[in-house]
């Protein structure tokens, strides 16, 4: 069993689905890297109090892929029940492939470590904390206490362990953004990096693709969030380098929404019905996005398809490194 994909995929599913985050947990924020430029957060507990959150979590339980079911059976950890809050952090440097997923929940560290070792993982002791590494020994997870887990590349996890006694000092501007989005939205993200730096430039095959690529390369930073209720509402903001490029980006967003609507009419008519409510407006070099749909309509658009992948072998000789 490769430990990294099940843990991080489960985290990603809940980040996408959950809601009602009242404010970012300062204890989790203290553990992120001081040069963090990408952050995302969600409060899973409060997601369970919203109709849409309950619906999505039930979908995950009933349609979960086979490897997620295996992880739950082996470790006793069910992300839909035992996970309380998540925070993702990265310094936004793709070349380093670094990042952290910090989770509050109910963790049986001994059982999870035993399952990881049985799947080919290894353990190391770092300053009194046991790290469980994946078979390639590039990523790992550490349990700082029974309610706090940290996962990511090894260097980032070790850095988080160090910051237990020397908390991170984030920039005042970033803290202000975190407070703004985490208090006003239920699930949120902040990316204080040019979007063009997150991945190498593509080779556009058509003039339309080139126009889309050029427009989004001009985004200097972005943020957004989702709020659940009788209406499921998305709010986003992107900062372009010039007002002219902000106008171009808004136009591209509307164009992409129209194209997606046409393509979805056959495969997902519920999604096609939602897309016309997307609004993209500009104010100087800012692009403001909004999308609001009834909760019942959002359920239909989100409906998950069952997974039928065959289970992977998870029984291999354990290896341990101290």
PLY file of the C-alpha trace (Angstrom):
ply
format ascii 1.0
element vertex 322
property float x
property float y
property float z
element edge 321
property int vertex1
property int vertex2
end_header
0.00 0.00 0.00
1.37 3.39 -0.90
0.59 5.45 2.16
0.70 8.92 0.59
-2.15 8.70 -1.96
-4.91 7.38 0.40
-4.14 9.91 3.13
-3.79 12.91 0.83
-6.67 11.90 -1.43
-8.98 11.55 1.54
-7.91 14.96 2.74
-8.51 16.47 -0.68
-12.01 15.01 -0.87
-13.00 16.59 2.41
-11.40 19.93 1.56
-13.51 20.10 -1.58
-16.70 19.03 0.15
-16.82 20.51 3.60
-17.95 23.85 4.90
-18.82 26.33 7.63
-15.31 27.23 8.77
-15.77 29.94 11.45
-12.11 30.95 11.61
-8.74 29.40 10.89
-7.31 27.47 13.84
-4.36 29.46 15.19
-2.76 26.28 16.50
-2.65 24.84 12.99
-1.46 28.13 11.51
1.47 28.14 13.94
2.75 24.92 12.35
2.84 26.06 8.71
6.05 27.16 7.04
6.84 30.90 7.60
7.17 31.46 3.84
3.75 29.95 3.10
2.04 31.54 0.11
-0.75 29.07 -0.55
-3.26 28.20 2.18
-6.63 26.46 2.24
-8.82 25.51 5.15
-12.07 23.82 6.11
-13.92 22.85 9.28
-15.29 19.35 8.71
-17.31 19.22 11.93
-19.42 22.18 10.94
-19.83 20.79 7.43
-21.87 18.02 9.01
-24.41 20.61 10.21
-25.27 21.75 6.66
-27.59 19.84 4.30
-25.03 20.00 1.47
-22.20 18.88 3.74
-24.26 15.95 5.01
-25.12 15.00 1.43
-21.50 15.11 0.23
-20.20 13.11 3.19
-22.88 10.49 2.62
-21.81 10.30 -1.03
-18.19 9.74 0.02
-19.25 6.95 2.36
-21.41 5.13 -0.17
-19.29 5.73 -3.29
-15.81 5.67 -1.74
-13.08 4.20 -3.94
-11.76 0.79 -2.90
-8.43 2.03 -1.52
-10.22 4.47 0.82
-12.37 1.63 2.13
-9.20 -0.40 2.69
-7.56 2.41 4.64
-10.61 2.70 6.89
-10.69 -1.05 7.49
-6.97 -1.25 8.30
-6.59 1.84 10.45
-10.03 2.39 11.92
-9.83 5.98 10.64
-12.91 7.16 8.74
-12.35 10.68 7.34
-16.08 11.31 7.15
-16.44 10.69 10.90
-13.05 11.15 12.57
-11.77 14.26 10.80
-12.60 17.63 12.42
-10.56 20.30 10.64
-8.02 20.60 7.85
-5.44 23.17 6.82
-3.28 22.91 3.70
-0.12 25.03 3.34
2.62 25.39 0.73
5.30 27.89 -0.17
4.12 27.69 -3.77
7.36 26.35 -5.23
6.40 23.48 -7.58
10.02 22.41 -8.14
10.36 21.51 -4.46
7.00 19.67 -4.33
6.65 20.70 -0.70
3.52 21.19 1.31
1.67 20.31 4.48
-1.73 18.90 5.32
-2.49 19.57 8.97
-5.49 17.75 10.41
-7.38 17.76 13.67
-9.29 14.57 14.36
-9.31 11.29 16.21
-6.22 9.27 15.29
-5.09 5.84 16.46
-1.41 6.45 15.68
-0.25 2.94 16.56
-2.83 1.28 14.31
-2.17 3.66 11.42
1.59 3.15 11.70
1.17 -0.63 11.78
-0.91 -0.50 8.60
1.67 1.73 6.93
4.53 -0.61 7.81
2.57 -3.59 6.50
2.21 -1.70 3.22
5.95 -1.19 2.77
6.43 2.02 4.75
9.20 2.79 7.21
9.49 4.82 10.39
12.08 7.28 11.63
12.36 9.10 14.93
12.69 12.87 14.62
13.21 14.73 17.89
11.09 12.23 19.79
8.28 12.14 17.21
7.75 9.04 15.07
7.39 9.73 11.34
5.72 7.12 9.15
7.22 7.32 5.65
5.86 6.03 2.35
7.83 3.28 0.57
9.82 5.88 -1.41
10.63 7.72 1.84
9.74 11.08 0.30
6.48 11.76 2.15
5.27 10.96 5.60
2.83 11.58 8.41
3.44 12.36 12.07
0.98 12.39 14.97
1.88 15.25 17.29
-0.83 14.13 19.71
-3.91 11.88 19.43
-5.88 14.73 17.82
-3.28 16.32 15.53
-1.67 14.85 12.40
0.76 16.43 9.96
1.36 14.98 6.49
3.52 16.06 3.57
7.06 15.79 2.25
9.53 14.75 4.94
11.31 18.12 5.22
8.00 19.97 5.64
6.75 17.55 8.28
10.00 17.86 10.22
9.70 21.65 9.96
6.19 21.49 11.43
7.52 19.41 14.33
10.19 22.06 14.96
7.53 24.78 15.01
5.74 23.16 17.94
8.22 25.00 20.17
8.98 27.88 17.79
5.68 28.81 16.06
5.73 30.31 12.58
5.48 34.06 12.12
3.38 34.68 9.03
3.27 38.05 7.32
0.64 40.47 8.61
-0.82 40.71 5.11
-1.30 36.94 4.84
-2.80 36.71 8.33
-5.23 39.46 7.33
-6.27 37.51 4.24
-6.71 34.33 6.26
-8.94 36.14 8.74
-10.97 37.76 5.96
-11.67 34.57 4.02
-11.95 32.09 6.88
-14.43 34.31 8.74
-16.62 35.11 5.73
-16.53 31.75 3.93
-17.10 28.16 4.95
-14.23 26.67 2.92
-11.51 28.90 1.50
-8.18 29.16 -0.30
-5.51 31.83 -0.80
-2.79 31.74 -3.47
-0.35 34.63 -3.18
1.70 33.51 -6.17
1.36 34.18 -9.91
-0.66 31.31 -11.35
1.91 30.99 -14.13
4.50 29.88 -11.53
2.45 26.90 -10.36
3.15 24.79 -13.44
5.28 25.00 -16.60
3.67 26.80 -19.55
1.68 24.53 -21.85
2.05 24.28 -25.61
-1.30 25.57 -26.90
-2.56 23.72 -29.95
-5.10 26.32 -31.04
-5.32 30.14 -30.96
-8.20 29.86 -28.47
-6.05 27.80 -26.09
-3.26 30.37 -26.45
-5.65 33.19 -25.54
-6.82 31.31 -22.45
-3.27 30.51 -21.38
-2.07 34.08 -21.88
-4.98 35.50 -19.92
-4.45 33.33 -16.86
-0.68 33.83 -16.88
-1.42 37.45 -15.98
-3.04 36.52 -12.64
-0.70 37.60 -9.85
-2.67 36.14 -6.94
-6.10 34.73 -6.20
-8.41 33.78 -3.34
-11.88 32.38 -2.92
-14.31 30.48 -0.82
-17.60 28.62 -0.62
-20.50 29.27 1.73
-23.21 26.69 2.32
-26.84 27.27 3.21
-30.12 27.33 1.34
-27.91 28.72 -1.44
-24.44 27.31 -2.13
-22.37 30.35 -3.03
-18.85 30.63 -4.42
-16.94 33.91 -4.26
-13.54 34.45 -5.82
-11.13 37.26 -6.58
-8.13 37.34 -8.88
-5.59 40.14 -9.14
-4.22 40.80 -12.61
-1.12 42.81 -13.45
-3.12 45.52 -15.29
-6.77 46.61 -15.58
-6.69 45.66 -19.26
-5.65 42.12 -18.45
-8.30 41.93 -15.73
-10.92 42.68 -18.38
-9.42 40.01 -20.63
-9.48 37.44 -17.81
-13.14 38.17 -17.05
-13.95 37.65 -20.72
-12.10 34.35 -20.82
-13.93 33.13 -17.70
-17.29 33.88 -19.29
-16.19 32.19 -22.51
-15.04 29.06 -20.66
-18.31 28.96 -18.71
-20.28 29.11 -21.96
-18.20 26.33 -23.50
-18.54 24.18 -20.38
-22.29 24.73 -20.39
-22.57 23.48 -23.96
-20.49 20.39 -23.21
-22.39 19.64 -19.99
-25.85 19.77 -21.55
-25.54 16.15 -22.67
-23.43 14.64 -19.89
-24.49 16.70 -16.86
-27.58 18.86 -17.45
-27.65 19.80 -13.74
-24.22 21.39 -14.09
-25.27 23.04 -17.33
-28.16 24.69 -15.49
-25.81 26.11 -12.85
-23.14 27.68 -15.06
-25.25 30.61 -16.39
-25.31 32.04 -12.85
-21.54 32.55 -12.90
-20.68 36.24 -12.86
-17.29 37.77 -13.67
-16.84 41.51 -13.17
-13.81 43.79 -12.89
-12.73 46.66 -10.67
-9.42 48.14 -11.82
-7.02 45.17 -11.87
-9.29 42.89 -9.80
-11.56 40.20 -11.25
-14.51 39.35 -9.00
-16.26 36.01 -9.48
-19.51 34.79 -7.98
-21.76 31.79 -8.41
-24.84 30.98 -6.34
-27.22 28.04 -6.74
-29.95 26.43 -4.62
-28.67 23.71 -2.32
-30.84 21.01 -3.91
-29.53 21.93 -7.35
-25.94 21.77 -6.09
-26.60 18.24 -4.80
-27.70 17.10 -8.23
-24.67 18.65 -9.94
-22.28 17.09 -7.43
-23.74 13.58 -7.56
-20.82 11.14 -7.46
-20.45 8.06 -9.63
-19.69 4.69 -7.97
-16.14 3.38 -8.09
-15.48 -0.21 -9.07
-11.70 -0.37 -9.17
-10.22 -3.63 -7.97
-8.45 -3.44 -4.61
-4.69 -3.21 -4.67
-2.48 -5.61 -2.79
-1.56 -4.20 0.59
0.30 -7.06 2.24
4.02 -6.75 1.86
6.84 -7.41 4.26
7.24 -4.52 6.69
10.44 -2.56 6.83
11.51 -0.38 9.70
14.23 2.24 9.86
15.13 3.93 13.11
0 1
1 2
2 3
3 4
4 5
5 6
6 7
7 8
8 9
9 10
10 11
11 12
12 13
13 14
14 15
15 16
16 17
17 18
18 19
19 20
20 21
21 22
22 23
23 24
24 25
25 26
26 27
27 28
28 29
29 30
30 31
31 32
32 33
33 34
34 35
35 36
36 37
37 38
38 39
39 40
40 41
41 42
42 43
43 44
44 45
45 46
46 47
47 48
48 49
49 50
50 51
51 52
52 53
53 54
54 55
55 56
56 57
57 58
58 59
59 60
60 61
61 62
62 63
63 64
64 65
65 66
66 67
67 68
68 69
69 70
70 71
71 72
72 73
73 74
74 75
75 76
76 77
77 78
78 79
79 80
80 81
81 82
82 83
83 84
84 85
85 86
86 87
87 88
88 89
89 90
90 91
91 92
92 93
93 94
94 95
95 96
96 97
97 98
98 99
99 100
100 101
101 102
102 103
103 104
104 105
105 106
106 107
107 108
108 109
109 110
110 111
111 112
112 113
113 114
114 115
115 116
116 117
117 118
118 119
119 120
120 121
121 122
122 123
123 124
124 125
125 126
126 127
127 128
128 129
129 130
130 131
131 132
132 133
133 134
134 135
135 136
136 137
137 138
138 139
139 140
140 141
141 142
142 143
143 144
144 145
145 146
146 147
147 148
148 149
149 150
150 151
151 152
152 153
153 154
154 155
155 156
156 157
157 158
158 159
159 160
160 161
161 162
162 163
163 164
164 165
165 166
166 167
167 168
168 169
169 170
170 171
171 172
172 173
173 174
174 175
175 176
176 177
177 178
178 179
179 180
180 181
181 182
182 183
183 184
184 185
185 186
186 187
187 188
188 189
189 190
190 191
191 192
192 193
193 194
194 195
195 196
196 197
197 198
198 199
199 200
200 201
201 202
202 203
203 204
204 205
205 206
206 207
207 208
208 209
209 210
210 211
211 212
212 213
213 214
214 215
215 216
216 217
217 218
218 219
219 220
220 221
221 222
222 223
223 224
224 225
225 226
226 227
227 228
228 229
229 230
230 231
231 232
232 233
233 234
234 235
235 236
236 237
237 238
238 239
239 240
240 241
241 242
242 243
243 244
244 245
245 246
246 247
247 248
248 249
249 250
250 251
251 252
252 253
253 254
254 255
255 256
256 257
257 258
258 259
259 260
260 261
261 262
262 263
263 264
264 265
265 266
266 267
267 268
268 269
269 270
270 271
271 272
272 273
273 274
274 275
275 276
276 277
277 278
278 279
279 280
280 281
281 282
282 283
283 284
284 285
285 286
286 287
287 288
288 289
289 290
290 291
291 292
292 293
293 294
294 295
295 296
296 297
297 298
298 299
299 300
300 301
301 302
302 303
303 304
304 305
305 306
306 307
307 308
308 309
309 310
310 311
311 312
312 313
313 314
314 315
315 316
316 317
317 318
318 319
319 320
320 321
